[in-house]
């Protein structure tokens, strides 16, 4: 049976992980490779590296980092953040990433999705959507959630699929950081509307939240950052719990 | 030991190269027939589209070369599919190492089949130390039908060939190079097959 995926997300700035970590057995908590290897050992199914480096100059360090990650990591990984063109995608894929995720640049120029999909295949094209519930509608935001758009989330997800997206990474801004659980309604709505995997993101605070999102939506995976970074939910413990709840995990 | 990864117009070669290096072996990536012929182990990876990949292989006469190899050969993902007789993807005549066809998944579940899935009915050298509860990583929209060469079955929408073997030819639909420790065992098993004694 196909397993539900548990996906830790690492925020990267200038080649270093941003958020603090309290894993006692990691020598350098800021080293993305060490943290990634720790997650692999714990049983993470996939990793997402989100680059939040501000300056273009320092972005070049990302490609070098991706190359190092690819040498060390034996599970699939996605790289996202600030990817604007097919050239950006090529650099990341050629450095060894399995998938790239694009967000604002896909909204700005949806053809980018098709261009990447036709060159590298849909399986590596993740479209990340930041969504916010306001005035009775789930709407798409861009630029790290700072700028609203006129796009409705479900129709944008369907359009992304039509253009060649292979996966949707759906982050609810209303839930992100709250630790009150994933946004079940919009995740369910999007995962029913498309025939590609949807990864739920934003709001994980307890093991039960992972159970809920898998039981009450068709999400293929769930992504979280801080609960894993700070050791609040150890991945082995989470997976054992999900197994007892009859949710198929590796 | 001389390990060769066949270079052609389908991606994912670097992941395989990295996985070989992590096992402590060196390898070369080449489309030079002479280099391929003298290798102890040949790996034929691939992520891409069947008809364009097959067209390229034919142009370079690599299809005939691969079929004629006597040392252990491992096809991965698209590599496995191209070693079958025919693929529905682009209506493509393939190499015909394995006596089976490649079809598109009916859209009863999400397609592509992407993620971790477990294997059943394990047979042969590749799966020494691997159990049926172990999971490996798949990403594909087309599958090889189960046949007499099948050495592992995966069930997604329907049972299909997750791995095959015929004489010195081995293949996996999943990506051992992305399948964590289980994948490492499978790659190691392949690299440790005695080249002169092929058993099944």
Boltz contact constraints between the chains, C-beta under 6 A:
constraints:
  - contact:
      token1: [A, 2]
      token2: [B, 115]
      max_distance: 6.0
  - contact:
      token1: [A, 2]
      token2: [B, 117]
      max_distance: 6.0
  - contact:
      token1: [A, 2]
      token2: [B, 156]
      max_distance: 6.0
  - contact:
      token1: [A, 3]
      token2: [B, 116]
      max_distance: 6.0
  - contact:
      token1: [A, 5]
      token2: [B, 115]
      max_distance: 6.0
  - contact:
      token1: [A, 45]
      token2: [B, 116]
      max_distance: 6.0
  - contact:
      token1: [A, 70]
      token2: [B, 18]
      max_distance: 6.0
  - contact:
      token1: [A, 71]
      token2: [B, 18]
      max_distance: 6.0
  - contact:
      token1: [A, 74]
      token2: [B, 180]
      max_distance: 6.0
  - contact:
      token1: [A, 75]
      token2: [B, 180]
      max_distance: 6.0
  - contact:
      token1: [A, 76]
      token2: [B, 178]
      max_distance: 6.0
  - contact:
      token1: [A, 96]
      token2: [B, 14]
      max_distance: 6.0
  - contact:
      token1: [A, 123]
      token2: [B, 112]
      max_distance: 6.0
  - contact:
      token1: [A, 123]
      token2: [B, 139]
      max_distance: 6.0
  - contact:
      token1: [A, 195]
      token2: [B, 110]
      max_distance: 6.0
  - contact:
      token1: [A, 197]
      token2: [B, 110]
      max_distance: 6.0
  - contact:
      token1: [A, 197]
      token2: [B, 114]
      max_distance: 6.0
  - contact:
      token1: [A, 250]
      token2: [B, 116]
      max_distance: 6.0
  - contact:
      token1: [A, 250]
      token2: [B, 135]
      max_distance: 6.0
